[in-house]
Amino acid sequence: MRNHRILLRRVPSGLPTPEDFDSDEVDVPAPADGQFLSRTIWLSLDPYYRNIMKGSQFYAERLTPGDPMCGETVAQVVESRHPGFAGGDYVVVRNGWQDYGVSDGVGVRKLDPSAAPLSTALGVLGMPGLTGYAGLVYLGEPRPGQTVVVSAATGPVGSTAGQVARLVGARPVGIAGSPEKCRYAVEELGYSACANYRDGNLREQLEAMCPDGIDVYFDNVGGDTLGAVLANLARDARVVLCGMIEAYSMDQPPPGPFLGPVVAARATLKGLVVYDWLHKQAEQQRVVAAWIRDGVFRYREDVTEGLQGAPGAFCRLMQGRNFGKALVRVAPEQRA
Amino acid sequence: MRNHRILLRRVPSGLPTPEDFDSDEVDVPAPADGQFLSRTIWLSLDPYYRNIMKGSQFYAERLTPGDPMCGETVAQVVESRHPGFAGGDYVVVRNGWQDYGVSDGVGVRKLDPSAAPLSTALGVLGMPGLTGYAGLVYLGEPRPGQTVVVSAATGPVGSTAGQVARLVGARPVGIAGSPEKCRYAVEELGYSACANYRDGNLREQLEAMCPDGIDVYFDNVGGDTLGAVLANLARDARVVLCGMIEAYSMDQPPPGPFLGPVVAARATLKGLVVYDWLHKQAEQQRVVAAWIRDGVFRYREDVTEGLQGAPGAFCRLMQGRNFGKALVRVAPEQRA
């Protein structure tokens, strides 16, 4: 049995390209005592991998060229020498970009395959969903009638934040990067309006869409987009700083926006790291799963077939050209 | 009786120069019913006047060239047609840069001349003192043992924030612009250390002075100084954004610092406007006056003699070349 892997060939300069990756095939590793082997089914693609490549993700080890790419996956246990896991179990585990992985079980979450589609454990019912939910509810503190702006509005984090805003009675306004995404944001996700940042004049677009100012901003991108929002803050606004995707592909951190409007608005900016909110994961899954069952909460997946497509899909993600949660189907859910 | 006035001649380009001001002499105005006339004793010079000149101070009317310069003053009532004020009363009133002013009493605070030196009503026991006190106590929330960094550390706002930090058991570290100011900060104001930002490498200076990271930052200047602090934040840090003096003399708002470190630290940035905290003014005066009487709280004034010196003194202030609360003694406290 062979293990197909995608490796980091070199740290990208700027936006990643498929040439920054390599692949190989090695023997499938054998689990030691206290470990289990699992076969990868779904691979999650997330912008923060770009930070890990350059060593600037503060809660993860830097990758070295030649290493297999890191990544969160849904997998099925093949062989277990760990008392907590048995063959056939479905798990969320960091197998990375490869067909098989060995784990000691730390940080691994078991999945009930009958509760929800397995892929949702990497998106709407996984880390991205928890990020959007906990960040908006506990840091953004939206109130009914308030205006909540969300950037990367149709992605797995943003679409959760935007729909939570709507379902708690606030008025969500999205920011996205194409007319199709903006239409989907309004028609499917229930945003009241959605600005296309590629149209320019984002500050004026938001001013028109948020005539009473922005009470909450859930920021996924940083940069000029953040500056355009700050210029439209309402008094006592809250800004949730989640991730600055615009900066991930830059060697030097870019300057940020002028913060004078934060003073004028008496606004509060708060940094969000999802790993601080794992104690809310059960709540998030219960609440969001119920909304999905009730048909009031939608999610969208952008699926690439086969591990060999992962580099290209990751590059599209970093250009904002995915549409929905970026996933790679590495293998079928049921073993052939 | 003639009224000597300093006028705005033109909106400065960049840092103000004395040529941006003019002066004239007019008749002393007569108070109407419901007004009083007062003679100016002390004129306060504050960086935010520069914002009013260019119309970017959000809570004040823009000045038009030819207008008398605006400003907070301590004055004595000369003639009153207002039921709340009598001849001889000492008041804090916005007479601006002139010998005499007329007021309808709105926002005017009466002073007890025996309670504290009159000039302190414009500094340590006035708006700057309230800014440093309320901003640090209620937004910064310093705790004993925590590290509190204060920029413009020897000015009236910063020296209040720094000394409050010390008196609540935290460890204050200052940022100032000369060896003399840094020495004064440590030896007189009780800062544990003080970095001279003109020496460069502020980020490294702060790293050495704050080995456990910065728990609270009281920001008076913005810009690169703020960036150097953000790079040294401790987990769950609070940053009080008070005023961005570096930007006041710029026509276009400059970029701000990269906010990635705010996410990593899970920090909170909060905008401070002193006029939201007037309900704490009595508390601030009671607490700080007691500390001054006990000899544990110091203040320093930078006094210019005569109204004609106000333009030069204001220009020095905007270059950070004052040392202590910038005041102009317009007339003796007692009438000759």
Interface residues (C-beta under 8 A of the other chain):
Chain A: S56 F58 G222 L226 L241 C242 G243 M244 A247 P253 P254 P255 G256 P257 F258 L259 G260 V262 V263 A264 A265 R266 A267 T268 L269 K270 G271 L272 V273 D276
Chain B: S56 F58 G222 L226 L241 C242 G243 M244 A247 P253 P254 P255 G256 P257 F258 L259 G260 V262 V263 A264 A265 R266 A267 T268 L269 K270 G271 L272 V273 D276
